[in-house]
Amino acid sequence: TCEEERGKVVLQIGTADADRAVKVAKLFEKDVAAIDVNMGCPKSFSVAGGMGVALAANIENAKKILTALKSAVSIPITCKIRIKKTAEETIPHVKELVATGISAIAIHARHKNERPQHTPHPEVIKAVVESGIDVPVICNGGSKEIMKHSDIQKYKDLCGASSIMLARAAEWNSSIFRKQGLLPKLEVVKMYLKYAVEYDNTAPNTKYNVQNILQDLQDTDQGRKFLSSESMEQICEVFDMKDFYDEKQAEFLKRKLELKKEMKDEPPA
């Protein structure tokens, strides 16, 4: 149901302005389970706009945003940050943010100048947890250490966190969440393509996601053929899903014509 789907989705926003953040939150309040503010993105476009990790140096604005959101909407508000260089610097920062009334905080175990190739610092997250944070702490930044399902619990325990957030590990193979073990990459690609076609995803975005799954398999005959594809139809053809693609396109066209007829037959207001 729509209510069940709403319960599964958290909307993450990048913002440096409390008023604009509230306007966005109100737009989606009835469609998502919670609003998360990304205060950890280190990308230049984010930092240049005062968003992401730039908010670590502007704690007053960060608190203003969270406080405004908390007052404006009825759903939970959370945020995601990066650690500072030491636990001693990170703990008071976290406590100030938590004091705004947020429902949880996610912490990436690298500081603002570190990237995925750098070793994370789970011990800093553990120190934060042990300092007495009274909301759930979600650990992040351990994808390189997580190659199979059992690694998820190991990293969570290493951080002492309430739960764990995965991004790149899930992009590489979403079956990382299967207790029974990883599925073959090509099987995961086909499962993903079904969703991409059913929801009319764009070819460039689909291609990017499939590349993340394939990784070294791009250097095969099938992989090279995939890399030369330019449309959803061509991508599906590479993975023997052309019939599925054609079937869905026919459904889309039928629905489009039905909607056009409904609009034409609808009497003017």
DRENZADO-188289 format. One line per field, with one value per residue (C-alpha): residue number from 1; residue in one letter; x, y, z. Coordinates in steps of 0.1 Angstrom, whole numbers, plus 5000, padded with zeros to 4 digits. Example, Ala and Ser with C-alpha at 12.3 -4.5 7.8 and 13.67 -1.06 7.14 Angstrom:
<atoms>
i <- [1_2]
aa <- [a_s]
east <- [5123_5137]
north <- [4955_4989]
up <- [5078_5071]
</atoms>
This chain:
<atoms>
i <- [1_2_3_4_5_6_7_8_9_10_11_12_13_14_15_16_17_18_19_20_21_22_23_24_25_26_27_28_29_30_31_32_33_34_35_36_37_38_39_40_41_42_43_44_45_46_47_48_49_50_51_52_53_54_55_56_57_58_59_60_61_62_63_64_65_66_67_68_69_70_71_72_73_74_75_76_77_78_79_80_81_82_83_84_85_86_87_88_89_90_91_92_93_94_95_96_97_98_99_100_101_102_103_104_105_106_107_108_109_110_111_112_113_114_115_116_117_118_119_120_121_122_123_124_125_126_127_128_129_130_131_132_133_134_135_136_137_138_139_140_141_142_143_144_145_146_147_148_149_150_151_152_153_154_155_156_157_158_159_160_161_162_163_164_165_166_167_168_169_170_171_172_173_174_175_176_177_178_179_180_181_182_183_184_185_186_187_188_189_190_191_192_193_194_195_196_197_198_199_200_201_202_203_204_205_206_207_208_209_210_211_212_213_214_215_216_217_218_219_220_221_222_223_224_225_226_227_228_229_230_231_232_233_234_235_236_237_238_239_240_241_242_243_244_245_246_247_248_249_250_251_252_253_254_255_256_257_258_259_260_261_262_263_264_265_266_267_268_269]
aa <- [t_c_e_e_e_r_g_k_v_v_l_q_i_g_t_a_d_a_d_r_a_v_k_v_a_k_l_f_e_k_d_v_a_a_i_d_v_n_m_g_c_p_k_s_f_s_v_a_g_g_m_g_v_a_l_a_a_n_i_e_n_a_k_k_i_l_t_a_l_k_s_a_v_s_i_p_i_t_c_k_i_r_i_k_k_t_a_e_e_t_i_p_h_v_k_e_l_v_a_t_g_i_s_a_i_a_i_h_a_r_h_k_n_e_r_p_q_h_t_p_h_p_e_v_i_k_a_v_v_e_s_g_i_d_v_p_v_i_c_n_g_g_s_k_e_i_m_k_h_s_d_i_q_k_y_k_d_l_c_g_a_s_s_i_m_l_a_r_a_a_e_w_n_s_s_i_f_r_k_q_g_l_l_p_k_l_e_v_v_k_m_y_l_k_y_a_v_e_y_d_n_t_a_p_n_t_k_y_n_v_q_n_i_l_q_d_l_q_d_t_d_q_g_r_k_f_l_s_s_e_s_m_e_q_i_c_e_v_f_d_m_k_d_f_y_d_e_k_q_a_e_f_l_k_r_k_l_e_l_k_k_e_m_k_d_e_p_p_a]
east <- [5000_5010_5012_5036_5058_5058_5072_5102_5114_5135_5140_5175_5180_5211_5204_5221_5188_5163_5133_5139_5144_5110_5093_5107_5099_5062_5060_5069_5057_5029_5049_5079_5087_5113_5135_5173_5197_5229_5256_5284_5287_5323_5317_5327_5293_5278_5304_5304_5267_5272_5257_5270_5302_5304_5278_5303_5320_5287_5271_5247_5232_5231_5212_5189_5180_5173_5153_5132_5124_5116_5090_5075_5067_5053_5076_5111_5141_5176_5209_5241_5276_5312_5336_5359_5396_5394_5367_5372_5361_5334_5315_5305_5295_5272_5257_5249_5231_5212_5201_5179_5155_5165_5154_5187_5221_5242_5280_5304_5336_5359_5366_5359_5392_5391_5377_5366_5402_5411_5407_5377_5378_5351_5367_5356_5320_5323_5336_5306_5282_5299_5298_5261_5242_5205_5193_5202_5236_5238_5274_5285_5317_5326_5318_5353_5352_5319_5321_5294_5264_5282_5305_5276_5272_5310_5313_5282_5297_5331_5313_5290_5262_5225_5224_5244_5240_5254_5258_5286_5285_5248_5254_5280_5257_5223_5221_5247_5216_5208_5218_5219_5248_5255_5237_5258_5263_5245_5214_5215_5218_5187_5167_5178_5169_5133_5128_5146_5123_5091_5098_5110_5144_5168_5194_5224_5214_5206_5240_5258_5242_5248_5285_5287_5274_5294_5328_5354_5328_5328_5360_5342_5325_5291_5305_5320_5288_5270_5294_5287_5249_5231_5195_5174_5164_5200_5210_5181_5191_5226_5212_5185_5157_5145_5111_5105_5114_5091_5062_5066_5069_5036_5020_5032_5019_4985_4983_4994_4966_4941_4951_4949_4913_4903_4916_4898_4865_4866_4842_4857_4856]
north <- [5000_5037_5039_5009_5024_5057_5039_5027_5060_5087_5118_5132_5169_5191_5226_5257_5276_5267_5284_5266_5233_5237_5244_5212_5192_5204_5193_5157_5154_5131_5110_5099_5085_5110_5139_5137_5166_5158_5175_5152_5156_5168_5175_5209_5218_5211_5229_5259_5263_5261_5227_5192_5192_5230_5229_5213_5247_5265_5247_5276_5273_5235_5238_5264_5241_5211_5231_5247_5213_5198_5225_5225_5189_5160_5133_5125_5147_5132_5143_5127_5141_5132_5128_5156_5148_5134_5119_5149_5173_5150_5143_5179_5186_5156_5165_5200_5186_5160_5187_5202_5172_5151_5114_5099_5108_5090_5094_5087_5074_5097_5134_5161_5157_5119_5099_5063_5052_5063_5040_5049_5055_5034_5040_5076_5066_5042_5069_5091_5063_5056_5093_5090_5100_5095_5089_5061_5064_5051_5042_5048_5047_5010_4997_4986_4965_4950_4922_4898_4899_4889_4918_4942_4931_4931_4967_4978_4962_4978_5012_5003_5018_5012_5004_5007_5027_5012_5030_5018_4982_4981_4997_4970_4942_4949_4912_4921_4922_4885_4863_4833_4850_4872_4866_4865_4900_4892_4881_4913_4933_4917_4922_4959_4963_4951_4980_5005_4996_4994_5029_5043_5052_5072_5053_5073_5067_5030_5026_5042_5018_4987_4997_4998_4963_4948_4963_4939_4922_4953_4938_4909_4907_4913_4940_4959_4955_4970_4999_5008_5008_5042_5035_5015_4992_4985_4979_4954_4937_4931_4912_4892_4914_4929_4911_4925_4960_4958_4945_4974_5000_4987_4990_5026_5035_5020_5039_5071_5068_5060_5091_5113_5100_5106_5142_5147_5133_5152_5182_5216_5230]
up <- [5000_4997_5035_5036_5009_5027_5058_5038_5024_5041_5020_5023_5014_5010_5023_5038_5044_5071_5054_5021_5040_5057_5024_5009_5040_5040_5003_5011_5047_5038_5014_5034_5068_5078_5065_5067_5063_5046_5066_5055_5017_5009_4972_4960_4947_4981_5001_4978_4986_5023_5024_5034_5054_5052_5080_5103_5104_5108_5137_5144_5110_5112_5145_5130_5101_5123_5148_5121_5105_5139_5146_5111_5104_5123_5109_5124_5115_5113_5099_5086_5094_5091_5121_5129_5132_5168_5190_5214_5187_5173_5206_5215_5179_5179_5212_5200_5170_5190_5214_5186_5191_5161_5162_5150_5137_5110_5112_5084_5098_5077_5082_5055_5037_5034_5005_5000_4994_5029_5059_5080_5118_5134_5168_5167_5162_5191_5213_5204_5212_5246_5255_5261_5230_5237_5201_5177_5161_5125_5113_5077_5057_5059_5024_5017_5048_5039_5013_5026_5048_5080_5076_5082_5118_5124_5113_5133_5164_5157_5157_5186_5166_5167_5130_5098_5065_5033_5000_4978_4990_4981_4948_4940_4948_4965_4976_5003_5025_5019_5048_5024_5005_4975_4942_4910_4895_4862_4882_4902_4869_4855_4887_4887_4850_4857_4881_4858_4829_4850_4865_4831_4845_4822_4802_4815_4852_4845_4828_4857_4882_4861_4857_4895_4897_4868_4879_4864_4842_4820_4806_4789_4755_4771_4792_4763_4743_4773_4775_4739_4745_4744_4751_4776_4747_4738_4775_4778_4746_4760_4790_4770_4783_4750_4752_4787_4776_4745_4767_4792_4764_4750_4784_4787_4753_4761_4793_4777_4751_4778_4797_4766_4759_4795_4793_4760_4773_4805_4805_4810_4845]
</atoms>
